[in-house]
Structure formats: C-alpha cells, structure tokens
C-alpha cells in the first residue's frame, strides 16, 4: 500500500537498502578472509620454493665437489700408474 506522500515507499526502499548493504558487508568480510587465506597459502608456497632452491643449490655444489674428487682420483691414478716400457707411446 503506497501513501500519497511516498513515505511508505521510501521506508520500504530504505529497509531494502539496509539489507543490501548488510549483504555487501558480509560478502566483503568473506572476501577479505579468502584473501588472507590466499596470501597465507602464497607465502607458504614461496617458502617451499625457497627451500627447494636451497636444496638444488646444495645438490649442485655436491655434484661439483664430486666431479672435482673424481678428477683428482683419475689424476692420482694416472700419476701412480707405471708405464710398460715395451709399449709404444703412440
């Protein structure tokens, strides 16, 4: 029922606006919580990637050290090997 001066219509619209605003506030709070969770997951993923990078760098250093040790072993074997004087050099 609409009044002539429009008060009832305005009151109804105002109530609807309050409900819509409350819904927007609730959605905003929910989205902010989702954003906090997404940022926390992102930070955790970044930490895991950094740990993985550190492990890869350590593995690469170990591979390089192993390469150097094998090279030294081969040089040591070559120096300690006695050449058979009867075999040709070339």
Protein Blocks (a to p, Z undefined) as FASTA:
>chain_A
ZZfkommmmmmmmmmmmmmmmmmmmmmmmmmmmmmmmmmmmmmmmmmmmmmmmmmmmmmm
mmmmmmmmmmmmmmmmmmmpccdfkbcfZZ
